[in-house]
Amino acid sequence: MEIFRDLILREIKDLAGVDASKLFDMGLLTLDQARKWLVREKYFQMKKPGKTFTDIKYELSDEFGISVSAIEKLIYRR
């Protein structure tokens, strides 16, 4: 789980330019919340170059270790 946490921290730093480690340490941000935000952000970034939703879903599923249906719910449900 620590490797996954480091991956999420690195992704947040790359996308938002924020060091989120203090937020995790203080309990203000959970891995689940961060992963959901990252999936949504990466989806909208990947959508711009014209990739299909199916391709994006499978890429994000592999990258974050969550099901394709979970990604669909994250994108279309708020």
PyMOL Python script that loads the backbone (N, CA, C, O; Angstrom):
from pymol import cmd

cmd.read_pdbstr("""\
ATOM      1  N   MET A   1       0.823  -1.192   0.000  1.00  0.00           N
ATOM      2  CA  MET A   1       0.000   0.000   0.000  1.00  0.00           C
ATOM      3  C   MET A   1       0.868   1.258   0.000  1.00  0.00           C
ATOM      4  O   MET A   1       0.456   2.295  -0.519  1.00  0.00           O
ATOM      5  N   GLU A   2       2.054   1.171   0.573  1.00  0.00           N
ATOM      6  CA  GLU A   2       2.950   2.326   0.620  1.00  0.00           C
ATOM      7  C   GLU A   2       3.417   2.714  -0.784  1.00  0.00           C
ATOM      8  O   GLU A   2       3.575   3.899  -1.076  1.00  0.00           O
ATOM      9  N   ILE A   3       3.637   1.729  -1.648  1.00  0.00           N
ATOM     10  CA  ILE A   3       4.037   2.008  -3.026  1.00  0.00           C
ATOM     11  C   ILE A   3       2.910   2.735  -3.748  1.00  0.00           C
ATOM     12  O   ILE A   3       3.152   3.680  -4.498  1.00  0.00           O
ATOM     13  N   PHE A   4       1.685   2.291  -3.518  1.00  0.00           N
ATOM     14  CA  PHE A   4       0.521   2.922  -4.137  1.00  0.00           C
ATOM     15  C   PHE A   4       0.379   4.354  -3.637  1.00  0.00           C
ATOM     16  O   PHE A   4       0.046   5.249  -4.414  1.00  0.00           O
ATOM     17  N   ARG A   5       0.627   4.580  -2.360  1.00  0.00           N
ATOM     18  CA  ARG A   5       0.559   5.935  -1.787  1.00  0.00           C
ATOM     19  C   ARG A   5       1.587   6.842  -2.448  1.00  0.00           C
ATOM     20  O   ARG A   5       1.285   7.988  -2.784  1.00  0.00           O
ATOM     21  N   ASP A   6       2.791   6.337  -2.632  1.00  0.00           N
ATOM     22  CA  ASP A   6       3.844   7.123  -3.279  1.00  0.00           C
ATOM     23  C   ASP A   6       3.484   7.448  -4.726  1.00  0.00           C
ATOM     24  O   ASP A   6       3.753   8.551  -5.200  1.00  0.00           O
ATOM     25  N   LEU A   7       2.880   6.499  -5.423  1.00  0.00           N
ATOM     26  CA  LEU A   7       2.442   6.737  -6.799  1.00  0.00           C
ATOM     27  C   LEU A   7       1.408   7.855  -6.846  1.00  0.00           C
ATOM     28  O   LEU A   7       1.488   8.746  -7.691  1.00  0.00           O
ATOM     29  N   ILE A   8       0.442   7.806  -5.943  1.00  0.00           N
ATOM     30  CA  ILE A   8      -0.602   8.823  -5.900  1.00  0.00           C
ATOM     31  C   ILE A   8      -0.006  10.190  -5.556  1.00  0.00           C
ATOM     32  O   ILE A   8      -0.369  11.197  -6.163  1.00  0.00           O
ATOM     33  N   LEU A   9       0.899  10.224  -4.589  1.00  0.00           N
ATOM     34  CA  LEU A   9       1.542  11.497  -4.232  1.00  0.00           C
ATOM     35  C   LEU A   9       2.303  12.092  -5.413  1.00  0.00           C
ATOM     36  O   LEU A   9       2.253  13.300  -5.642  1.00  0.00           O
ATOM     37  N   ARG A  10       3.000  11.250  -6.156  1.00  0.00           N
ATOM     38  CA  ARG A  10       3.753  11.706  -7.315  1.00  0.00           C
ATOM     39  C   ARG A  10       2.808  12.232  -8.401  1.00  0.00           C
ATOM     40  O   ARG A  10       3.076  13.263  -9.018  1.00  0.00           O
ATOM     41  N   GLU A  11       1.713  11.524  -8.628  1.00  0.00           N
ATOM     42  CA  GLU A  11       0.745  11.949  -9.641  1.00  0.00           C
ATOM     43  C   GLU A  11       0.107  13.296  -9.269  1.00  0.00           C
ATOM     44  O   GLU A  11      -0.066  14.161 -10.127  1.00  0.00           O
ATOM     45  N   ILE A  12      -0.237  13.467  -7.999  1.00  0.00           N
ATOM     46  CA  ILE A  12      -0.824  14.733  -7.551  1.00  0.00           C
ATOM     47  C   ILE A  12       0.183  15.865  -7.741  1.00  0.00           C
ATOM     48  O   ILE A  12      -0.177  16.956  -8.183  1.00  0.00           O
ATOM     49  N   LYS A  13       1.428  15.603  -7.408  1.00  0.00           N
ATOM     50  CA  LYS A  13       2.479  16.608  -7.573  1.00  0.00           C
ATOM     51  C   LYS A  13       2.615  16.994  -9.045  1.00  0.00           C
ATOM     52  O   LYS A  13       2.766  18.172  -9.367  1.00  0.00           O
ATOM     53  N   ASP A  14       2.563  15.998  -9.945  1.00  0.00           N
ATOM     54  CA  ASP A  14       2.702  16.266 -11.380  1.00  0.00           C
ATOM     55  C   ASP A  14       1.508  17.041 -11.934  1.00  0.00           C
ATOM     56  O   ASP A  14       1.684  17.976 -12.714  1.00  0.00           O
ATOM     57  N   LEU A  15       0.300  16.659 -11.537  1.00  0.00           N
ATOM     58  CA  LEU A  15      -0.904  17.271 -12.099  1.00  0.00           C
ATOM     59  C   LEU A  15      -1.249  18.620 -11.473  1.00  0.00           C
ATOM     60  O   LEU A  15      -1.638  19.558 -12.169  1.00  0.00           O
ATOM     61  N   ALA A  16      -1.103  18.703 -10.155  1.00  0.00           N
ATOM     62  CA  ALA A  16      -1.560  19.913  -9.461  1.00  0.00           C
ATOM     63  C   ALA A  16      -0.421  20.763  -8.914  1.00  0.00           C
ATOM     64  O   ALA A  16      -0.635  21.915  -8.536  1.00  0.00           O
ATOM     65  N   GLY A  17       0.778  20.210  -8.869  1.00  0.00           N
ATOM     66  CA  GLY A  17       1.901  20.957  -8.327  1.00  0.00           C
ATOM     67  C   GLY A  17       1.846  21.119  -6.818  1.00  0.00           C
ATOM     68  O   GLY A  17       2.424  22.053  -6.262  1.00  0.00           O
ATOM     69  N   VAL A  18       1.139  20.192  -6.152  1.00  0.00           N
ATOM     70  CA  VAL A  18       0.943  20.273  -4.707  1.00  0.00           C
ATOM     71  C   VAL A  18       1.560  19.049  -4.040  1.00  0.00           C
ATOM     72  O   VAL A  18       1.410  17.929  -4.528  1.00  0.00           O
ATOM     73  N   ASP A  19       2.254  19.264  -2.925  1.00  0.00           N
ATOM     74  CA  ASP A  19       2.767  18.150  -2.126  1.00  0.00           C
ATOM     75  C   ASP A  19       1.669  17.727  -1.156  1.00  0.00           C
ATOM     76  O   ASP A  19       1.429  18.402  -0.156  1.00  0.00           O
ATOM     77  N   ALA A  20       1.012  16.625  -1.446  1.00  0.00           N
ATOM     78  CA  ALA A  20      -0.139  16.195  -0.661  1.00  0.00           C
ATOM     79  C   ALA A  20       0.234  15.309   0.526  1.00  0.00           C
ATOM     80  O   ALA A  20      -0.656  14.861   1.249  1.00  0.00           O
ATOM     81  N   SER A  21       1.503  15.048   0.745  1.00  0.00           N
ATOM     82  CA  SER A  21       1.896  14.141   1.824  1.00  0.00           C
ATOM     83  C   SER A  21       1.450  14.644   3.193  1.00  0.00           C
ATOM     84  O   SER A  21       1.067  13.847   4.050  1.00  0.00           O
ATOM     85  N   LYS A  22       1.497  15.947   3.406  1.00  0.00           N
ATOM     86  CA  LYS A  22       1.060  16.496   4.695  1.00  0.00           C
ATOM     87  C   LYS A  22      -0.442  16.316   4.879  1.00  0.00           C
ATOM     88  O   LYS A  22      -0.913  16.084   5.993  1.00  0.00           O
ATOM     89  N   LEU A  23      -1.191  16.422   3.788  1.00  0.00           N
ATOM     90  CA  LEU A  23      -2.647  16.212   3.869  1.00  0.00           C
ATOM     91  C   LEU A  23      -2.971  14.778   4.259  1.00  0.00           C
ATOM     92  O   LEU A  23      -3.894  14.537   5.037  1.00  0.00           O
ATOM     93  N   PHE A  24      -2.214  13.826   3.723  1.00  0.00           N
ATOM     94  CA  PHE A  24      -2.398  12.422   4.106  1.00  0.00           C
ATOM     95  C   PHE A  24      -2.036  12.216   5.569  1.00  0.00           C
ATOM     96  O   PHE A  24      -2.770  11.570   6.318  1.00  0.00           O
ATOM     97  N   ASP A  25      -0.899  12.771   5.967  1.00  0.00           N
ATOM     98  CA  ASP A  25      -0.413  12.584   7.341  1.00  0.00           C
ATOM     99  C   ASP A  25      -1.381  13.170   8.374  1.00  0.00           C
ATOM    100  O   ASP A  25      -1.533  12.623   9.467  1.00  0.00           O
ATOM    101  N   MET A  26      -2.035  14.284   8.023  1.00  0.00           N
ATOM    102  CA  MET A  26      -2.965  14.923   8.947  1.00  0.00           C
ATOM    103  C   MET A  26      -4.363  14.296   8.899  1.00  0.00           C
ATOM    104  O   MET A  26      -5.221  14.620   9.721  1.00  0.00           O
ATOM    105  N   GLY A  27      -4.586  13.405   7.942  1.00  0.00           N
ATOM    106  CA  GLY A  27      -5.880  12.759   7.823  1.00  0.00           C
ATOM    107  C   GLY A  27      -6.921  13.576   7.084  1.00  0.00           C
ATOM    108  O   GLY A  27      -8.109  13.254   7.123  1.00  0.00           O
ATOM    109  N   LEU A  28      -6.484  14.635   6.409  1.00  0.00           N
ATOM    110  CA  LEU A  28      -7.411  15.482   5.669  1.00  0.00           C
ATOM    111  C   LEU A  28      -7.733  14.915   4.289  1.00  0.00           C
ATOM    112  O   LEU A  28      -8.727  15.300   3.673  1.00  0.00           O
ATOM    113  N   LEU A  29      -6.902  14.011   3.808  1.00  0.00           N
ATOM    114  CA  LEU A  29      -7.087  13.406   2.493  1.00  0.00           C
ATOM    115  C   LEU A  29      -6.802  11.916   2.607  1.00  0.00           C
ATOM    116  O   LEU A  29      -5.787  11.506   3.171  1.00  0.00           O
ATOM    117  N   THR A  30      -7.713  11.110   2.062  1.00  0.00           N
ATOM    118  CA  THR A  30      -7.506   9.657   2.069  1.00  0.00           C
ATOM    119  C   THR A  30      -7.018   9.212   0.696  1.00  0.00           C
ATOM    120  O   THR A  30      -7.151   9.941  -0.287  1.00  0.00           O
ATOM    121  N   LEU A  31      -6.454   8.016   0.639  1.00  0.00           N
ATOM    122  CA  LEU A  31      -6.006   7.473  -0.630  1.00  0.00           C
ATOM    123  C   LEU A  31      -7.169   7.337  -1.606  1.00  0.00           C
ATOM    124  O   LEU A  31      -7.017   7.587  -2.802  1.00  0.00           O
ATOM    125  N   ASP A  32      -8.320   6.943  -1.097  1.00  0.00           N
ATOM    126  CA  ASP A  32      -9.490   6.761  -1.946  1.00  0.00           C
ATOM    127  C   ASP A  32      -9.929   8.086  -2.565  1.00  0.00           C
ATOM    128  O   ASP A  32     -10.228   8.144  -3.758  1.00  0.00           O
ATOM    129  N   GLN A  33      -9.970   9.137  -1.769  1.00  0.00           N
ATOM    130  CA  GLN A  33     -10.343  10.459  -2.288  1.00  0.00           C
ATOM    131  C   GLN A  33      -9.340  10.938  -3.336  1.00  0.00           C
ATOM    132  O   GLN A  33      -9.723  11.463  -4.381  1.00  0.00           O
ATOM    133  N   ALA A  34      -8.064  10.753  -3.047  1.00  0.00           N
ATOM    134  CA  ALA A  34      -7.017  11.194  -3.969  1.00  0.00           C
ATOM    135  C   ALA A  34      -7.085  10.410  -5.273  1.00  0.00           C
ATOM    136  O   ALA A  34      -6.933  10.980  -6.354  1.00  0.00           O
ATOM    137  N   ARG A  35      -7.309   9.120  -5.172  1.00  0.00           N
ATOM    138  CA  ARG A  35      -7.396   8.286  -6.375  1.00  0.00           C
ATOM    139  C   ARG A  35      -8.586   8.702  -7.238  1.00  0.00           C
ATOM    140  O   ARG A  35      -8.475   8.759  -8.463  1.00  0.00           O
ATOM    141  N   LYS A  36      -9.715   8.991  -6.608  1.00  0.00           N
ATOM    142  CA  LYS A  36     -10.891   9.433  -7.361  1.00  0.00           C
ATOM    143  C   LYS A  36     -10.602  10.740  -8.099  1.00  0.00           C
ATOM    144  O   LYS A  36     -10.952  10.891  -9.270  1.00  0.00           O
ATOM    145  N   TRP A  37      -9.966  11.674  -7.413  1.00  0.00           N
ATOM    146  CA  TRP A  37      -9.631  12.948  -8.044  1.00  0.00           C
ATOM    147  C   TRP A  37      -8.680  12.730  -9.217  1.00  0.00           C
ATOM    148  O   TRP A  37      -8.856  13.315 -10.286  1.00  0.00           O
ATOM    149  N   LEU A  38      -7.668  11.881  -9.007  1.00  0.00           N
ATOM    150  CA  LEU A  38      -6.696  11.623 -10.066  1.00  0.00           C
ATOM    151  C   LEU A  38      -7.346  10.984 -11.290  1.00  0.00           C
ATOM    152  O   LEU A  38      -7.033  11.351 -12.423  1.00  0.00           O
ATOM    153  N   VAL A  39      -8.243  10.036 -11.067  1.00  0.00           N
ATOM    154  CA  VAL A  39      -8.913   9.374 -12.193  1.00  0.00           C
ATOM    155  C   VAL A  39      -9.694  10.400 -13.003  1.00  0.00           C
ATOM    156  O   VAL A  39      -9.616  10.418 -14.232  1.00  0.00           O
ATOM    157  N   ARG A  40     -10.446  11.253 -12.315  1.00  0.00           N
ATOM    158  CA  ARG A  40     -11.222  12.278 -13.027  1.00  0.00           C
ATOM    159  C   ARG A  40     -10.308  13.239 -13.800  1.00  0.00           C
ATOM    160  O   ARG A  40     -10.565  13.544 -14.965  1.00  0.00           O
ATOM    161  N   GLU A  41      -9.258  13.706 -13.155  1.00  0.00           N
ATOM    162  CA  GLU A  41      -8.339  14.643 -13.796  1.00  0.00           C
ATOM    163  C   GLU A  41      -7.658  14.024 -15.017  1.00  0.00           C
ATOM    164  O   GLU A  41      -7.578  14.641 -16.080  1.00  0.00           O
ATOM    165  N   LYS A  42      -7.173  12.803 -14.847  1.00  0.00           N
ATOM    166  CA  LYS A  42      -6.493  12.146 -15.952  1.00  0.00           C
ATOM    167  C   LYS A  42      -7.462  11.843 -17.089  1.00  0.00           C
ATOM    168  O   LYS A  42      -7.090  11.916 -18.260  1.00  0.00           O
ATOM    169  N   TYR A  43      -8.702  11.502 -16.749  1.00  0.00           N
ATOM    170  CA  TYR A  43      -9.699  11.246 -17.787  1.00  0.00           C
ATOM    171  C   TYR A  43      -9.866  12.486 -18.664  1.00  0.00           C
ATOM    172  O   TYR A  43      -9.803  12.393 -19.890  1.00  0.00           O
ATOM    173  N   PHE A  44     -10.075  13.637 -18.045  1.00  0.00           N
ATOM    174  CA  PHE A  44     -10.309  14.848 -18.819  1.00  0.00           C
ATOM    175  C   PHE A  44      -9.071  15.284 -19.602  1.00  0.00           C
ATOM    176  O   PHE A  44      -9.201  15.897 -20.661  1.00  0.00           O
ATOM    177  N   GLN A  45      -7.884  14.982 -19.104  1.00  0.00           N
ATOM    178  CA  GLN A  45      -6.669  15.275 -19.856  1.00  0.00           C
ATOM    179  C   GLN A  45      -6.529  14.347 -21.057  1.00  0.00           C
ATOM    180  O   GLN A  45      -6.145  14.775 -22.145  1.00  0.00           O
ATOM    181  N   MET A  46      -6.845  13.066 -20.844  1.00  0.00           N
ATOM    182  CA  MET A  46      -6.714  12.086 -21.918  1.00  0.00           C
ATOM    183  C   MET A  46      -7.806  12.265 -22.973  1.00  0.00           C
ATOM    184  O   MET A  46      -7.617  11.892 -24.131  1.00  0.00           O
ATOM    185  N   LYS A  47      -8.924  12.823 -22.584  1.00  0.00           N
ATOM    186  CA  LYS A  47     -10.049  13.016 -23.488  1.00  0.00           C
ATOM    187  C   LYS A  47      -9.741  14.069 -24.551  1.00  0.00           C
ATOM    188  O   LYS A  47     -10.204  13.958 -25.686  1.00  0.00           O
ATOM    189  N   LYS A  48      -8.982  15.064 -24.197  1.00  0.00           N
ATOM    190  CA  LYS A  48      -8.690  16.169 -25.114  1.00  0.00           C
ATOM    191  C   LYS A  48      -7.992  15.732 -26.407  1.00  0.00           C
ATOM    192  O   LYS A  48      -8.377  16.198 -27.480  1.00  0.00           O
ATOM    193  N   PRO A  49      -6.984  14.859 -26.349  1.00  0.00           N
ATOM    194  CA  PRO A  49      -6.326  14.472 -27.611  1.00  0.00           C
ATOM    195  C   PRO A  49      -7.210  13.632 -28.540  1.00  0.00           C
ATOM    196  O   PRO A  49      -6.794  13.330 -29.659  1.00  0.00           O
ATOM    197  N   GLY A  50      -8.390  13.256 -28.117  1.00  0.00           N
ATOM    198  CA  GLY A  50      -9.292  12.535 -29.003  1.00  0.00           C
ATOM    199  C   GLY A  50      -9.330  11.036 -28.803  1.00  0.00           C
ATOM    200  O   GLY A  50      -9.830  10.320 -29.671  1.00  0.00           O
ATOM    201  N   LYS A  51      -8.824  10.537 -27.698  1.00  0.00           N
ATOM    202  CA  LYS A  51      -8.927   9.105 -27.413  1.00  0.00           C
ATOM    203  C   LYS A  51     -10.380   8.747 -27.148  1.00  0.00           C
ATOM    204  O   LYS A  51     -11.172   9.585 -26.719  1.00  0.00           O
ATOM    205  N   THR A  52     -10.713   7.506 -27.405  1.00  0.00           N
ATOM    206  CA  THR A  52     -12.081   7.067 -27.134  1.00  0.00           C
ATOM    207  C   THR A  52     -12.242   6.794 -25.645  1.00  0.00           C
ATOM    208  O   THR A  52     -11.273   6.521 -24.937  1.00  0.00           O
ATOM    209  N   PHE A  53     -13.491   6.875 -25.187  1.00  0.00           N
ATOM    210  CA  PHE A  53     -13.771   6.630 -23.773  1.00  0.00           C
ATOM    211  C   PHE A  53     -13.387   5.212 -23.384  1.00  0.00           C
ATOM    212  O   PHE A  53     -12.914   4.982 -22.271  1.00  0.00           O
ATOM    213  N   THR A  54     -13.583   4.269 -24.277  1.00  0.00           N
ATOM    214  CA  THR A  54     -13.238   2.876 -23.994  1.00  0.00           C
ATOM    215  C   THR A  54     -11.739   2.733 -23.757  1.00  0.00           C
ATOM    216  O   THR A  54     -11.328   2.085 -22.795  1.00  0.00           O
ATOM    217  N   ASP A  55     -10.925   3.323 -24.612  1.00  0.00           N
ATOM    218  CA  ASP A  55      -9.467   3.258 -24.441  1.00  0.00           C
ATOM    219  C   ASP A  55      -9.036   3.898 -23.127  1.00  0.00           C
ATOM    220  O   ASP A  55      -8.199   3.355 -22.405  1.00  0.00           O
ATOM    221  N   ILE A  56      -9.611   5.045 -22.826  1.00  0.00           N
ATOM    222  CA  ILE A  56      -9.263   5.759 -21.598  1.00  0.00           C
ATOM    223  C   ILE A  56      -9.646   4.939 -20.372  1.00  0.00           C
ATOM    224  O   ILE A  56      -8.866   4.849 -19.424  1.00  0.00           O
ATOM    225  N   LYS A  57     -10.834   4.343 -20.378  1.00  0.00           N
ATOM    226  CA  LYS A  57     -11.289   3.536 -19.237  1.00  0.00           C
ATOM    227  C   LYS A  57     -10.324   2.399 -18.949  1.00  0.00           C
ATOM    228  O   LYS A  57      -9.961   2.164 -17.796  1.00  0.00           O
ATOM    229  N   TYR A  58      -9.907   1.690 -19.998  1.00  0.00           N
ATOM    230  CA  TYR A  58      -9.010   0.556 -19.785  1.00  0.00           C
ATOM    231  C   TYR A  58      -7.622   0.997 -19.328  1.00  0.00           C
ATOM    232  O   TYR A  58      -7.007   0.328 -18.499  1.00  0.00           O
ATOM    233  N   GLU A  59      -7.128   2.099 -19.850  1.00  0.00           N
ATOM    234  CA  GLU A  59      -5.827   2.615 -19.409  1.00  0.00           C
ATOM    235  C   GLU A  59      -5.866   3.013 -17.936  1.00  0.00           C
ATOM    236  O   GLU A  59      -4.970   2.668 -17.166  1.00  0.00           O
ATOM    237  N   LEU A  60      -6.909   3.740 -17.555  1.00  0.00           N
ATOM    238  CA  LEU A  60      -7.032   4.164 -16.152  1.00  0.00           C
ATOM    239  C   LEU A  60      -7.255   2.974 -15.232  1.00  0.00           C
ATOM    240  O   LEU A  60      -6.755   2.959 -14.107  1.00  0.00           O
ATOM    241  N   SER A  61      -7.987   1.996 -15.688  1.00  0.00           N
ATOM    242  CA  SER A  61      -8.223   0.790 -14.895  1.00  0.00           C
ATOM    243  C   SER A  61      -6.908   0.087 -14.588  1.00  0.00           C
ATOM    244  O   SER A  61      -6.668  -0.325 -13.453  1.00  0.00           O
ATOM    245  N   ASP A  62      -6.057  -0.050 -15.601  1.00  0.00           N
ATOM    246  CA  ASP A  62      -4.750  -0.679 -15.399  1.00  0.00           C
ATOM    247  C   ASP A  62      -3.852   0.157 -14.495  1.00  0.00           C
ATOM    248  O   ASP A  62      -3.173  -0.371 -13.613  1.00  0.00           O
ATOM    249  N   GLU A  63      -3.858   1.450 -14.723  1.00  0.00           N
ATOM    250  CA  GLU A  63      -2.958   2.329 -13.972  1.00  0.00           C
ATOM    251  C   GLU A  63      -3.302   2.411 -12.490  1.00  0.00           C
ATOM    252  O   GLU A  63      -2.406   2.413 -11.646  1.00  0.00           O
ATOM    253  N   PHE A  64      -4.598   2.478 -12.165  1.00  0.00           N
ATOM    254  CA  PHE A  64      -4.999   2.684 -10.779  1.00  0.00           C
ATOM    255  C   PHE A  64      -5.552   1.440 -10.097  1.00  0.00           C
ATOM    256  O   PHE A  64      -5.899   1.486  -8.917  1.00  0.00           O
ATOM    257  N   GLY A  65      -5.638   0.338 -10.816  1.00  0.00           N
ATOM    258  CA  GLY A  65      -6.069  -0.916 -10.204  1.00  0.00           C
ATOM    259  C   GLY A  65      -7.519  -0.922  -9.767  1.00  0.00           C
ATOM    260  O   GLY A  65      -7.859  -1.522  -8.746  1.00  0.00           O
ATOM    261  N   ILE A  66      -8.384  -0.258 -10.533  1.00  0.00           N
ATOM    262  CA  ILE A  66      -9.805  -0.288 -10.225  1.00  0.00           C
ATOM    263  C   ILE A  66     -10.560  -0.740 -11.469  1.00  0.00           C
ATOM    264  O   ILE A  66     -10.043  -0.667 -12.584  1.00  0.00           O
ATOM    265  N   SER A  67     -11.763  -1.200 -11.268  1.00  0.00           N
ATOM    266  CA  SER A  67     -12.523  -1.759 -12.379  1.00  0.00           C
ATOM    267  C   SER A  67     -12.985  -0.682 -13.354  1.00  0.00           C
ATOM    268  O   SER A  67     -13.062   0.501 -13.021  1.00  0.00           O
ATOM    269  N   VAL A  68     -13.283  -1.125 -14.552  1.00  0.00           N
ATOM    270  CA  VAL A  68     -13.777  -0.223 -15.584  1.00  0.00           C
ATOM    271  C   VAL A  68     -15.112   0.378 -15.148  1.00  0.00           C
ATOM    272  O   VAL A  68     -15.356   1.563 -15.372  1.00  0.00           O
ATOM    273  N   SER A  69     -15.966  -0.415 -14.537  1.00  0.00           N
ATOM    274  CA  SER A  69     -17.261   0.108 -14.089  1.00  0.00           C
ATOM    275  C   SER A  69     -17.087   1.162 -12.994  1.00  0.00           C
ATOM    276  O   SER A  69     -17.859   2.119 -12.933  1.00  0.00           O
ATOM    277  N   ALA A  70     -16.089   0.998 -12.136  1.00  0.00           N
ATOM    278  CA  ALA A  70     -15.820   2.009 -11.101  1.00  0.00           C
ATOM    279  C   ALA A  70     -15.375   3.323 -11.748  1.00  0.00           C
ATOM    280  O   ALA A  70     -15.736   4.403 -11.279  1.00  0.00           O
ATOM    281  N   ILE A  71     -14.604   3.230 -12.808  1.00  0.00           N
ATOM    282  CA  ILE A  71     -14.179   4.433 -13.518  1.00  0.00           C
ATOM    283  C   ILE A  71     -15.375   5.122 -14.151  1.00  0.00           C
ATOM    284  O   ILE A  71     -15.487   6.347 -14.102  1.00  0.00           O
ATOM    285  N   GLU A  72     -16.269   4.344 -14.745  1.00  0.00           N
ATOM    286  CA  GLU A  72     -17.488   4.924 -15.336  1.00  0.00           C
ATOM    287  C   GLU A  72     -18.287   5.677 -14.273  1.00  0.00           C
ATOM    288  O   GLU A  72     -18.787   6.773 -14.526  1.00  0.00           O
ATOM    289  N   LYS A  73     -18.403   5.091 -13.095  1.00  0.00           N
ATOM    290  CA  LYS A  73     -19.143   5.746 -12.016  1.00  0.00           C
ATOM    291  C   LYS A  73     -18.454   7.025 -11.568  1.00  0.00           C
ATOM    292  O   LYS A  73     -19.120   8.024 -11.294  1.00  0.00           O
ATOM    293  N   LEU A  74     -17.131   7.005 -11.491  1.00  0.00           N
ATOM    294  CA  LEU A  74     -16.384   8.193 -11.084  1.00  0.00           C
ATOM    295  C   LEU A  74     -16.555   9.346 -12.081  1.00  0.00           C
ATOM    296  O   LEU A  74     -16.649  10.509 -11.690  1.00  0.00           O
ATOM    297  N   ILE A  75     -16.591   9.013 -13.336  1.00  0.00           N
ATOM    298  CA  ILE A  75     -16.670  10.046 -14.367  1.00  0.00           C
ATOM    299  C   ILE A  75     -18.084  10.606 -14.491  1.00  0.00           C
ATOM    300  O   ILE A  75     -18.265  11.819 -14.597  1.00  0.00           O
ATOM    301  N   TYR A  76     -19.083   9.730 -14.479  1.00  0.00           N
ATOM    302  CA  TYR A  76     -20.440  10.171 -14.784  1.00  0.00           C
ATOM    303  C   TYR A  76     -21.317  10.444 -13.573  1.00  0.00           C
ATOM    304  O   TYR A  76     -22.366  11.074 -13.712  1.00  0.00           O
ATOM    305  N   ARG A  77     -20.930  10.001 -12.414  1.00  0.00           N
ATOM    306  CA  ARG A  77     -21.697  10.290 -11.197  1.00  0.00           C
ATOM    307  C   ARG A  77     -20.890  11.208 -10.317  1.00  0.00           C
ATOM    308  O   ARG A  77     -19.667  11.094 -10.240  1.00  0.00           O
ATOM    309  N   ARG A  78     -21.556  12.097  -9.669  1.00  0.00           N
ATOM    310  CA  ARG A  78     -20.866  13.047  -8.776  1.00  0.00           C
ATOM    311  C   ARG A  78     -21.212  12.796  -7.387  1.00  0.00           C
ATOM    312  O   ARG A  78     -20.729  13.494  -6.495  1.00  0.00           O
TER     313      ARG A  78
END
""", "prot")
cmd.dss("prot")
cmd.show_as("cartoon", "prot")
cmd.util.cbc("prot")
cmd.orient("prot")
